[in-house]
Amino acid sequence: MRSYREESARLDESLFAIVERWHRSGEPMDDAEFESLALRIFTYQLRYNAPYARYCASLGITPDRLPGSWHAIPPLPNGAFKEAAIATFDPAHAELAFETSGTTQGVGGRHYMERAALYDAALLAGFDRFMLPDHPHLRYFNLVPNPTERKQSSLGYMMAQVCAARARAAGWYLRGDELLIEPFLADLSVEIERGAPICIAATAFALVHLLDALRERDLFVALPSGSRIMETGGFKGRSRVVERDDLYDELCERFGMTHDAIVAEYGMTELTSQYYDDVRIAREPGHGVRYKVAPPWLRARVVGPDGRTLPNGTVGALVHVDLANRSSCLAIQTEDLGVQFDRGLVLIGREAGAELRGCSLDAEDLIRR
């Protein structure tokens, strides 16, 4: 029998090859390839991820009773990351450890990743194809957590990696929740004068504060051609929420841009990979719906109360199967609702009473050592 190190290396070799192939040529994974690798990773995680194995056993899934399809892989509720170290390896050896957001009781969790290189490869492949299809080198204005202040923020790490690999230049304009509006405007004016395209990467909540500041100054600016905004969500736990259509309308008005220059990224601390708006569809006349697309090693299931995959066009809870979650758990049950279509995934929002759900009833299985 192969050792843990040998098995992990073989799986990572397969994953890196898939990421590189798609990044270079756009070649997808067919259903058979996805299913084969998903079941290999699941079997591996049953062997080495003790909390997940106990959870699966409570559902009747064991090494002797394996699922026959990736649709039948038991998803772990994302709240499990608050209950136990969900990892196939000793978390003390993690190259990355990202903090999940806390509940109303302030209890957070961590997503431990054994190899930073796998996260980085998956991140840049998706970002290049969905955010930078024209391969520009942009100047980044980051209104996301600064990794020098919050080292455990997956969003801050994500943008730091993007800037290190792809940016012409970059700046950070949040200190805690404080928007550094004067430095932002000063640097922005320089780029506008140069006529060089930029990217504003921001949470939705930060964009609301940015628009407040522009409105107070009665300021409208025309971003250089080729500029874009990446919106990353972020109203969870906030008292003030703005409808996305209203937010995007005002962004377009204030920055002199069109809706297809705004790309919403959807990710979770518990995932390695990200979804993005398909801007090709956003450019089509009459398309107000924003479909989310993902790299081929990340797939979503929309499920009903019984956990079965629902037909396309049906609203249900979202399960994400991320093969790049090799060293944690590849199948994650969320508190988000969505609908799957042939063109992509449409997000609906969070389930009512989501904070009361999660995996509390399964905590004994998760934390028993």
N, C-alpha and C positions, 0 to 999 in steps of 0.2 A: 504494500500500500504506500502511495506517495505521502510525503510529509506535508504539513500545512504550508510550509514555504513553497514547496514544489507546486502544490495545487493552486495556490494564490498566484504564483508567477505564470502558470499556464492560462489561468482565467484572464489575468491582466494582459497577457500577450494577445489573446483574442480580442479583448476590448480595445486596446490601443490600435490594433489593425483595423477594426471597424470604424473607429473615430477618424483615423488618418485617411482611410479610403473615402469616407463621406466628405470629410473636410476638403480633400484634394479634388474629387470628381463629382460629388453629389450622389454617388451610388448608394441606393437605399439597402436596407436589409429586407429580404422577403420574409413572409410569415413563418416559414419553416426554420430559417436561420434564427429568427428572434426567439421562437419557441424553444428550440434546442438549447440555446445559450441560457435562456431564462431558467429552464429546468435544471441545467447543470449548476448554475449559481444557487438556485434554491436548495438543491441537495447538499451542496457545499455549506450553505448557511445553516441547514439543519444540523450538520455535524459540528460546526465550530461556534455558532452563535447560541449560547445556552438559553438566554431569556426568550429569544424567538422560537427556539425548539420547544420550550415548555409551553409557549402560547399555542403553537401548532398542535402539540400533543393534546392540549385541552379541547381542540376541535377535531381530534381523531386523525390528524395527519402525522405520520411517523416515517422513519426511513423504510419501513416495511409496507407502508400504505401511502405512496406518493401520488400527487396529482398527475393527471395525464395531459394537462394543458396549462399554459401560462395563465389562462383565465381562472383556473382553479387554485392558483397559488394563494394561500391565505394572506390577506393584507394586514399588516400590523397597524393599529390605530396610531396616528401621529403623536398622541398623548403619551405613548409608551416611552418616548425619549425623555420624559420627565420622571419616569418611574424606575428606569434601569439603564445601564450602559449597554446600548444595542450595538454590539460589535463582535466580529469574528476573532478579534485579537486583543491583547492586553491594551486597554486605552492609554496606559502610561506611555506607550510607544507611538501614539497617534502623531502624524505629521501635521494634521489639521484637526481642530476641535471648535465647532461653531455652536454658539448658544442659541437655543430656541427661545421664542418669546414666552413670557410667563402668562399664567392665567390671572384671574382677578385676585387670587390669593398670592400672586407674585412668584409662583413656583415655575422655574424654567427647567430646561433640560439641555443636553448636548448631543450633537451629532459628531461622532469620532470617525475620522477617515485615516486609513492606514497610509495611503500614498497621495501626497499633494499633486504629483505629476499627472495622475489620472483625472483629478478634478480640473486641473489647469487645461489639459488637452480637451476635455469635453466642453469646458467653458468657452475656450477660444474658437473651437470649431463652430459651436452654435452662434456665438456673437458675430463671427465673420460672415456667416451665411445669412443671418437674419437681420443684424443691425448694420453691417458694412458690406452689403452685396456689391457695391461699387468700389470697395477696397480703398476708401479714403483714409488719410492720416489726419485725424481731427484734433482739435484742441478741446479737452474735456473740462467741463465745469461740473464738478461733483457736489450735489446736494444730497449726499448719503452719509452714513456714519464714517467718520475718518478712522482708518485702521490704526493710526497712531494713538487714538483715544480709546477705540473699542476694538481690540484685537480679535475678539470672538465673534464679530459681525461677519456673516457670510456675504452680505451685500457689500460691505466695505472692502473685504478681501477680493471679491469679484472685480470691483472697479479698479482696485490697485493693480491687479494682474492685467486687466485690459489696458490700463494706462501704461504700464511698464512695457507691454508688448506692441501696442498699436498707436499710442498717442504721439502727436507732434509736440504737445505740451499738456499739462494738467494742473488743476488747482482744486482745493477743497474749501467749501464755503459754508460748512456747518460746524458749529462748536456746541456740542451737545445738541439741543433743539434750537439753538440760536442761529438764525440766518445772518451771515456776514454780507449784508447787502451792498455796502459801499465798496469793499474789495471786488465783489462780484461785478458790479456795474463798471468799475474802473477797468478791470481786465476785459470785460465784454466790449467796451468801447474801443480798445486797442485792436481786438480781432475784427470788429466791424469795419474799422478804418482800413485794416489790411485786406478785407474782403475774403478772409480765409474761413472755411466752414468749421462749425463747432458742433459739439454734442453736449447738451445739458442732461445729465443723468441724475434723476431725483425721485424720491418717494412722492406719492400724490400729496401727502400732507405738506411736504416742503414746497411743492409747486403752488399750493394754495397760499402759503406765506409769501412766496415770491410774487405772486400776482397781487396780493395785498400791498406789498411794498411798491410795486409799479403803479398801482392805482392811486396810492397816496401821493405819488410824485407826478401823477398824470403823464406817465411815461410810456411811449410806444417806440419800439426799436425794430428794425428790419434785419433779421439775421442773414448772414451771407448765404448765397445759394449753395445747396448741398448740406446745410445744417440739419440737425435732427434733435428730437427730445426723446429720451428713454424714460418712461414712467414705470415705476416698480411697485405700484400699490402702496399700501402703508397707512390706511385709516384705522386699522385694528387697534382698539383700546383708546381711540381719540374721541373727544366729545363733539368735535366738529367734522362733518362729512359733507362733501360737495359731489353732486352728480357728475359722473365722468364726462358726459356729453357737454355739460356746462363748463367743466374745467378745460376740456380740449378746445371748445369754441373760444374761450377767452385767451388761451395760450396762442391760438392762431391769430387772433386779433392783435394781441400785444406784441407778438414777435414776427408778424408778417409772413406766416407760413401756412401751409395747407395741412389738412388732417393726416395725410399719408406720411408726413414727416415726423409724426408722433407715433412711436412704437411702444406698446405696453409689454413689459416683460413680466412673466408669472413664474415665480419660483418659490421654493420652500427651503428652510434651513435643513429639513430632513431629506432633501433630494440633492443629488450631485449635479443634475442637469436642469435646464430651464426651457420654458415655453416662451414664444414671442408672437406678437401679432403678425399675420401674413399681410404685409403691406401691398403685395400684388393685388389682393382682393380689395383692400382699402382704396386703391386708385380707381376701381371700376365705378362708373356712374351708378348711383342708387344703392350702393352697398353701405348701409349704416352699421351692419353687424361686423364685429371684429372676431375673426376666427384665429384661434391660437394653433400654432404649428410647433413641432418639436424635432430634435434630431432623432434618427431612426432607432436609437437604443432606448428611447423614452416613449412609452405608450400609456394612454389613459384608458381606464374602464369606467363606464358610467353604470352604477349598480343600483338595484332596488333594495328594499329592506331585507330580503333574503340573501343578499350578497351576489346574486346572479347578474351577469352582464345584460344590460337592457338594449333593445334595438336602437339604432340611430334615430335621432329626433325625439328621444324620450328624456325627460329631466330625471336626474338621479344623483346620488352621492358620487364623488370622484375618488377613484383608486388610481394611483400612479405606480407604474412598474418601470423602474429606472435600473437598467443593467449596470450602469456605472456605480451604483450603490453596492459594489461587490463586497466591501468590508463591513457593511452595516446591515441593512435589510432592503431587499430590492422592491418589495411591494408595500406601499404606504396607503392606508385609509385616511382620508381627509374629512374635514367638516365643511368642505365646499360642495356646492351643487353645480352641475354642468350638463351640457347636451353635446353629444357627439354627432357630427355630420361628416359627409364625405370630404368636405373642404377643410375640416379641422374641428377643434374643440371650442365651444362657446361657454364662457363662465357665467354663472347666474348669481352666485353670492354664497353666503354662509348659511348653514342650516339653522333654523330657529332653535334656540336653546343649546347651541353647539357647545358652550362652555360646560354644560352639565353632562355632556356625552363623553367621547374619548374612551379610555380603556380602564376607568376606575374599577369596574367590576372584575377585571382580569389582573389587577395589580398583584395579587398573591402569586400568580404564576410567573409574573415578570420579575419580582424582587426576591423570590425564594432562591437562595444560593445553594 
